Amino acid sequence: MAKWPGFDPARQDREATASPRRPAARAKRPREAGRLRGRMGGGNVGQQQIALVSTDFDGTIFAEFEQPPLAPELLDWVGRFQRQGGFWVINTGRDLTSLLESLARAEVNVWPDFLVLVEREIYVRKHSEYVAWEEWNRACQQAHAELFQRLRPRVPELAAWVEERFRATVYADAWSPFCVVAAHPAEADAIERRARQLCREIPDLDYVRNDVYARVCHAAFNKGTALTALARRLGFGPERVFAAGDHFNDLPMLRPEVARFLAAPANAVAEVQKAVRRAGGLVSRLDHGEGVAEALRRWEAAGWDPTLEE
């Protein structure tokens, strides 16, 4: 069994049947919390079933302006899956506070076992808190710091190019020296083409985009590489992993070498639907969480047969 500081599947099962508490928005590092111990493993999940479900958040399972914003049928499925020993990771571009606030406002009674935040950093649930996977996150932060040091002399030029031509908002934050919010998708397309030119000039630089929102990042750290690292740490290969997404930034995890079972809701952008179908996944007829739940039920009813046709 794989070891993971601070995670105890048996305790997770007990907590899942008790009155759930909102996990704290403060993430402790293992060093601060002491040496945390826990055995990792697939619980009671059968060897022919999936063991890890990875879902994007906004647009894929979370519909902000619908009530409820998270589909009850999806949460019911995930809750049962967790009680059987399976693991759920929300794989999102949001930061910790933003994600936990939205989950709390939605009054969910099922909480993810893991989080991939800002499309690259991994957190593990321990009791009512999420704890950083320090080894992975430290490597991620160091790689980005080195990359951004090389990139910074080029940022003013790129920012000026955008601001001279478009109505987009350009800014820097804690995770990237170049972030952009375009006024509309066509504007976002044009900015992406220019940013991709810079990516070809600077080794390891990538551009991650969700609708009109985008930022630069390190090419080695994205939703796909984080999910692969998490699955390996848990002892699972891609044949035990399910992934669902709806937008461009989900494409790195919507690959058969990352997750054998892929899905997209009906509201996914065309590029995502094409990628999922090309990889043998399912595109639901339903939107958001209802669509993800439908895909999970279909795969489950088929006995997790990877040859299931849409």
C-alpha positions as CSV (number, residue, x, y, z in Angstrom):
1,M,0.0,0.0,0.0
2,A,1.2,3.5,-0.7
3,K,1.8,5.8,2.2
4,W,0.4,9.3,2.4
5,P,0.9,11.6,5.4
6,G,-2.4,12.6,6.9
7,F,-4.9,10.5,4.9
8,D,-6.8,7.6,6.4
9,P,-9.4,5.9,4.2
10,A,-11.0,4.1,7.1
11,R,-11.5,7.5,8.8
12,Q,-12.9,8.9,5.6
13,D,-15.5,6.2,5.5
14,R,-16.6,6.9,9.0
15,E,-16.7,10.7,8.4
16,A,-18.7,10.2,5.2
17,T,-21.5,8.5,7.2
18,A,-21.5,11.2,9.9
19,S,-22.7,14.8,9.7
20,P,-20.2,16.4,7.3
21,R,-18.3,19.5,8.3
22,R,-17.0,22.0,5.9
23,P,-13.3,21.5,5.5
24,A,-11.3,24.5,6.7
25,A,-10.1,27.0,4.0
26,R,-6.7,27.1,5.7
27,A,-4.3,24.5,4.3
28,K,-1.7,23.3,6.7
29,R,1.6,21.9,5.5
30,P,2.5,18.5,6.9
31,R,5.6,20.0,8.6
32,E,3.4,22.4,10.5
33,A,0.8,19.8,11.5
34,G,3.4,17.3,12.7
35,R,4.1,13.9,11.1
36,L,0.8,12.7,9.8
37,R,0.3,9.1,9.1
38,G,-2.2,7.1,7.0
39,R,-2.4,4.0,4.9
40,M,-3.4,4.6,1.3
41,G,-5.1,2.1,-0.9
42,G,-8.2,1.4,-3.0
43,G,-10.4,0.3,-0.2
44,N,-13.1,-2.1,-1.3
45,V,-13.2,-1.0,-4.9
46,G,-12.9,-4.1,-7.2
47,Q,-9.9,-4.5,-9.3
48,Q,-12.0,-4.2,-12.5
49,Q,-13.5,-0.9,-11.5
50,I,-12.2,2.6,-11.5
51,A,-10.6,3.8,-8.2
52,L,-10.1,7.5,-8.9
53,V,-12.7,10.0,-10.3
54,S,-11.3,13.4,-11.5
55,T,-13.7,16.1,-12.3
56,D,-13.2,19.7,-13.3
57,F,-15.3,22.1,-11.3
58,D,-16.7,25.2,-13.1
59,G,-18.9,24.2,-16.1
60,T,-18.3,20.5,-15.7
61,I,-20.0,19.7,-12.3
62,F,-20.7,23.3,-11.0
63,A,-23.4,25.4,-12.6
64,E,-23.3,28.7,-10.6
65,F,-26.6,30.0,-11.7
66,E,-28.6,26.8,-11.3
67,Q,-30.3,25.5,-8.2
68,P,-28.8,23.4,-6.9
69,P,-25.5,24.3,-8.6
70,L,-24.2,20.7,-8.1
71,A,-26.3,17.9,-9.4
72,P,-27.6,15.7,-6.5
73,E,-27.4,12.6,-8.6
74,L,-23.7,13.2,-9.1
75,L,-23.1,13.7,-5.4
76,D,-25.1,10.6,-4.6
77,W,-23.0,8.6,-7.0
78,V,-19.7,10.0,-5.7
79,G,-20.8,9.4,-2.1
80,R,-21.5,5.7,-2.8
81,F,-18.2,5.4,-4.7
82,Q,-16.3,6.8,-1.7
83,R,-18.0,4.5,0.7
84,Q,-16.9,1.6,-1.5
85,G,-13.3,2.8,-1.2
86,G,-13.0,5.0,-4.2
87,F,-11.4,8.5,-4.3
88,W,-12.7,11.7,-5.8
89,V,-10.4,14.7,-6.8
90,I,-11.7,18.0,-8.0
91,N,-9.2,19.2,-10.6
92,T,-9.7,22.9,-11.0
93,G,-8.2,26.3,-11.9
94,R,-9.5,27.8,-8.7
95,D,-7.5,28.4,-5.6
96,L,-8.3,26.8,-2.3
97,T,-10.4,29.5,-0.7
98,S,-12.6,30.1,-3.7
99,L,-13.3,26.4,-4.2
100,L,-14.2,25.7,-0.6
101,E,-16.4,28.7,-0.4
102,S,-18.4,27.6,-3.4
103,L,-18.7,24.1,-2.1
104,A,-19.9,25.4,1.3
105,R,-22.5,27.7,-0.3
106,A,-23.8,24.8,-2.3
107,E,-24.2,22.9,1.1
108,V,-22.7,19.7,-0.2
109,N,-22.6,16.7,2.0
110,V,-19.9,14.9,0.0
111,W,-16.3,16.3,-0.1
112,P,-13.5,15.5,-2.4
113,D,-10.6,13.4,-1.1
114,F,-8.1,15.4,-3.1
115,L,-7.9,18.8,-4.8
116,V,-5.8,19.9,-7.8
117,L,-5.8,23.7,-7.5
118,V,-4.7,26.4,-9.9
119,E,-4.4,23.5,-12.4
120,R,-1.3,22.1,-10.8
121,E,-1.0,22.0,-6.9
122,I,-2.2,18.9,-5.1
123,Y,-3.9,18.9,-1.7
124,V,-5.0,15.9,0.5
125,R,-8.0,15.9,2.8
126,K,-7.2,15.3,6.4
127,H,-10.2,15.3,8.7
128,S,-11.8,18.8,8.1
129,E,-8.7,20.4,6.4
130,Y,-6.8,20.1,3.1
131,V,-3.1,19.5,3.5
132,A,-0.5,20.3,0.8
133,W,1.3,17.4,-0.8
134,E,4.5,19.2,0.0
135,E,6.9,17.1,-2.2
136,W,4.9,17.8,-5.4
137,N,3.9,21.3,-4.6
138,R,7.5,22.3,-3.8
139,A,8.8,20.9,-7.1
140,C,6.0,22.7,-8.9
141,Q,6.7,26.0,-7.2
142,Q,10.4,25.8,-7.8
143,A,9.9,25.0,-11.5
144,H,7.6,27.9,-11.9
145,A,9.9,30.3,-10.1
146,E,12.8,29.4,-12.4
147,L,10.6,29.7,-15.5
148,F,9.0,33.0,-14.5
149,Q,12.5,34.5,-13.8
150,R,13.3,33.8,-17.5
151,L,10.0,35.0,-18.6
152,R,9.7,38.3,-16.8
153,P,11.8,40.4,-19.2
154,R,9.3,39.5,-21.9
155,V,6.1,40.1,-20.0
156,P,5.9,43.9,-20.5
157,E,6.1,43.5,-24.3
158,L,3.4,40.9,-24.3
159,A,1.1,42.9,-22.0
160,A,1.6,46.1,-24.1
161,W,0.8,44.1,-27.3
162,V,-2.5,43.0,-25.7
163,E,-3.5,46.3,-24.2
164,E,-2.8,48.2,-27.4
165,R,-5.1,46.0,-29.5
166,F,-7.9,44.7,-27.2
167,R,-10.2,45.5,-24.3
168,A,-8.8,42.6,-22.3
169,T,-7.6,43.0,-18.7
170,V,-4.0,42.0,-18.1
171,Y,-2.6,41.4,-14.6
172,A,-0.3,39.3,-12.5
173,D,-1.2,37.2,-9.5
174,A,0.5,34.8,-7.1
175,W,0.5,32.0,-9.7
176,S,1.5,33.7,-12.9
177,P,3.2,37.0,-14.0
178,F,0.9,37.2,-17.0
179,C,-2.9,36.6,-16.7
180,V,-5.6,37.9,-19.0
181,V,-9.3,38.2,-19.0
182,A,-10.5,38.8,-22.6
183,A,-13.6,40.7,-23.5
184,H,-15.0,37.9,-25.6
185,P,-13.9,34.5,-27.0
186,A,-12.7,35.9,-30.4
187,E,-10.4,38.3,-28.5
188,A,-9.2,35.4,-26.3
189,D,-8.4,33.4,-29.5
190,A,-6.2,36.2,-30.9
191,I,-4.4,36.7,-27.6
192,E,-3.7,33.0,-27.3
193,R,-2.2,32.9,-30.8
194,R,0.3,35.6,-29.8
195,A,1.0,34.0,-26.4
196,R,1.7,30.6,-28.2
197,Q,4.4,32.3,-30.2
198,L,6.1,33.2,-27.0
199,C,5.7,29.7,-25.7
200,R,7.7,28.4,-28.8
201,E,10.5,30.8,-27.9
202,I,10.8,30.1,-24.2
203,P,11.4,26.5,-23.2
204,D,8.9,25.0,-20.8
205,L,6.4,27.8,-21.1
206,D,2.8,27.0,-21.7
207,Y,-0.5,28.9,-21.9
208,V,-3.5,27.6,-20.1
209,R,-7.0,28.9,-20.9
210,N,-10.6,28.5,-19.8
211,D,-13.0,30.4,-21.9
212,V,-11.9,34.1,-21.7
213,Y,-9.5,33.5,-18.8
214,A,-5.9,32.5,-19.3
215,R,-2.4,32.6,-17.8
216,V,1.1,31.3,-18.6
217,C,2.5,28.4,-16.6
218,H,5.1,25.6,-16.7
219,A,4.4,23.0,-19.3
220,A,5.3,20.1,-17.0
221,F,2.6,21.0,-14.4
222,N,-1.1,20.9,-15.5
223,K,-4.3,19.0,-14.7
224,G,-3.0,16.0,-16.6
225,T,0.4,15.7,-15.0
226,A,-1.0,16.4,-11.5
227,L,-3.7,13.7,-12.0
228,T,-1.1,11.2,-13.2
229,A,1.2,11.9,-10.2
230,L,-1.8,11.5,-7.8
231,A,-2.9,8.2,-9.4
232,R,0.6,6.8,-9.2
233,R,1.0,7.8,-5.6
234,L,-2.2,6.0,-4.9
235,G,-0.9,3.0,-6.8
236,F,-3.3,3.2,-9.8
237,G,-2.6,3.3,-13.5
238,P,-4.8,5.1,-16.1
239,E,-7.0,2.1,-16.5
240,R,-8.4,2.8,-13.0
241,V,-9.0,6.5,-13.6
242,F,-12.0,8.4,-14.8
243,A,-11.8,12.1,-15.9
244,A,-14.4,14.6,-17.0
245,G,-14.0,18.2,-18.2
246,D,-15.6,20.9,-20.4
247,H,-13.0,23.4,-21.5
248,F,-9.5,23.9,-23.0
249,N,-7.6,23.7,-19.6
250,D,-9.1,20.2,-19.1
251,L,-7.6,18.8,-22.3
252,P,-4.3,17.6,-20.6
253,M,-6.3,15.2,-18.4
254,L,-8.7,14.1,-21.1
255,R,-6.2,11.7,-22.6
256,P,-6.2,7.9,-22.5
257,E,-2.6,7.8,-21.1
258,V,-3.9,9.8,-18.1
259,A,-7.4,8.4,-17.7
260,R,-8.8,5.4,-19.6
261,F,-12.4,6.5,-18.9
262,L,-13.2,10.0,-20.2
263,A,-16.4,12.1,-20.3
264,A,-17.7,15.5,-21.2
265,P,-21.0,17.1,-20.4
266,A,-23.2,18.4,-23.3
267,N,-22.1,22.0,-22.6
268,A,-18.4,21.2,-23.2
269,V,-16.7,23.2,-25.9
270,A,-16.4,21.5,-29.3
271,E,-12.7,20.9,-29.0
272,V,-13.2,19.0,-25.7
273,Q,-16.1,16.9,-27.2
274,K,-13.9,16.0,-30.1
275,A,-11.0,15.0,-27.9
276,V,-13.1,12.9,-25.7
277,R,-14.8,11.1,-28.6
278,R,-11.5,10.6,-30.3
279,A,-10.1,8.9,-27.2
280,G,-13.2,6.6,-26.9
281,G,-14.9,8.5,-24.2
282,L,-18.5,9.5,-23.7
283,V,-20.1,12.9,-24.4
284,S,-23.3,13.2,-22.5
285,R,-26.6,14.5,-23.7
286,L,-27.0,16.4,-20.5
287,D,-25.2,19.5,-19.1
288,H,-22.8,19.9,-16.2
289,G,-23.0,17.5,-13.3
290,E,-26.1,15.7,-14.7
291,G,-24.0,14.8,-17.7
292,V,-21.0,13.6,-15.7
293,A,-23.4,11.5,-13.6
294,E,-24.9,10.0,-16.7
295,A,-21.5,9.0,-18.1
296,L,-20.5,7.4,-14.8
297,R,-23.7,5.4,-14.6
298,R,-23.2,4.2,-18.2
299,W,-19.6,3.1,-17.6
300,E,-20.7,1.4,-14.4
301,A,-23.6,-0.4,-16.0
302,A,-21.3,-1.6,-18.7
303,G,-19.0,-3.1,-16.1
304,W,-16.3,-0.5,-16.9
305,D,-15.8,-2.0,-20.3
306,P,-13.4,0.4,-22.1
307,T,-14.9,-0.5,-25.5
308,L,-18.3,1.0,-24.6
309,E,-19.6,3.0,-27.5
310,E,-21.4,6.4,-27.1
